[in-house]
């Protein structure tokens, strides 16, 4: 996987080289008549100066288009912002696996500073958020999957507020009854 990632990272440099060489060699037959192959400038044939100038023009055009796309038009930035804003798991909702981790961390924090009122207030707020997240359908679907596909059912998860596992099983049973 690391090699695949490295290949992707070097793709932009390789792509720039391939675009430059391809376009330069495609354009050269149309402009070669302007460069006298017998003449030299600074000891270098005018043919090479022509190829280098076309390549520099192509690279400049590619960088200008990239700059305009990124800075002026901002096409990809707004698209990513909309994706993030509309994704509930990037804004206010926790995935069940993340809720379990946050619940563990919240309980650890509570045990580390039992006398600190600010920490306890923060932990209570996180408890409220976790309680809300654990009442959502995504939690119920995940727990239902875990209960059905793992060797043992989900334990009480004492680090999460309330009896999350039992409450989720009740909601799942109610949904099944309503579907019938």
N, C-alpha and C positions, 0 to 999 in steps of 0.2 A: 504494500500500500504506500510505503514511503517513496518508492521509486515512481509510482504513478503520480503522486503529489509533486515530486520534483519535475517530472515531465510536464505537468500542467503549469508549474511555475515558470519553466523555461520556454513555454509555448509562445509567450508574447515576444521574446527576443528572437526566436526562430521565425516567427510569423513576420516580424518586421524585416528581417533579412530576406526572407523569401519574397515578400511583397516588393521590396526595394529592387532586388535583382530581376524579378519577373517584369515589373513595369519598366525598369530602365532598359532592359533588352528588347522589350516590345516597342518602346518609343524610339530607340536608337536608329532604326532604319529610316524613320521619317525626318530626323534632324541631322543625320550624319553628314549630309552634304554641306552643312554650315561649318564643319570642322575640317580643316585641311590636315590630312594624316601626315604630310611631310613636314609641317611646321611644328615647332616646339615652343614651350613657354616654361621658363625655369628648368630647362633640360628635360621636360616631360612632354611627350607627344600630345598634340591637341585632341586626339581621339580619346585619350584617357581623361583629359580635362572635361571633355564633353560628357563622358560616362559618369564621372564624379559629380558634375553639376546636375545632371538628371537625377542621380541617386539622392543628392542632397535636397533637391526639389521634392522628390517623392517622400523622403523622410519628413521634411518640413510639413508637407501636406497631411501626412498621416498624423503627426503630432498636433497639428492645428485642428483637424477633425476631432481627435480625441479630446483636446482641450475644450472645444466648443460643445461637444457632447456632454462633458462632465461639468464644466463650470458655467457655461452660458445657458445651455438648454436644461441642464440638471435632470435629464430624463431618467436615469437609473435611481437617483436619490429619492425623488418623490414616489416612485414605484415601491421602493423598499420601505419608505415611511408608511405608506398606505398598508402594505402587507403587515407591518408590525402593529400598527394601530388597530387593525381589524382582527388580529390574532389574540383571542382571549388569554392564551397561555403566555403571551409576551406582555400582557398588561395587568390583568387582575386575577386570573384563574391559575391554579396550580395543577399540574398533572399529578395523578395519585402517587407516583413514585417520588416526586418532588415534595408532596405534602408529607409523606412519611419522613423524609430527610429533615424537612423544616420542623416537624414535630419533635424528632430526636434532638435537634439543635436547641429548640426552644426549651425542652425539658432540662437539657444540660445547663443552659444559661440560668434557668430558674434555680437549679441546685447549686450552681457556683456562687450566686449572689442572692441568697434568700433574704438578706436584710436591706438590700438596696431597693428603695421604693420605685425609682425610675426603671430599673430592670424588671421588677415585678409588673409594673404598669405596661411596659413593652411586651412582656410575655403574655399578659392578659389580652392585649390587642391582637397578638399573633394567634392566640387561642381562638378568638372570635373569628378571625380570618380563616383559620384552619377548619373550624366548625362549619362555616359557610361552604368552604371548598369541598368538605366531605359530605355535604348534603346534595351535591350536584349529581347529575346523571352519569357523568364521566367516572366518578368515584364508584357509583353503584355497578356500572358495567365492568370496571376493572376488578372490583372485589368479586363479582359474580364469576368472572373468568378465573380468578385466583382460586376461589372456592371449588370450582368444577375441575380445574386442571392441575392443581398442585396436590401432593399427597395428603396434606392436612388443610383444614379450613383456616381462614385468616384469624389469628388470635385477637384478643380484645384490644390490642394496641393502646396500652394504658398511657402512652405519651401523647396521644391525641385527645382533644377535649370530648367529653361525653363517651358513650359506648358506641363508637363509630361502626364497628363491625356488625353488631346486632341491629343497629338502626338501619344499616344498609341492607341487611338480609330481609328485614321487615318491608322496606320499600320495594325491594326486588320481588318479594312474594306478592305484595299488593299489585304491582304492575302485571305480574303473571295472571293474577285473578281478574284484573280488569281486561286483559287481552282475551281471556276465555269468555 
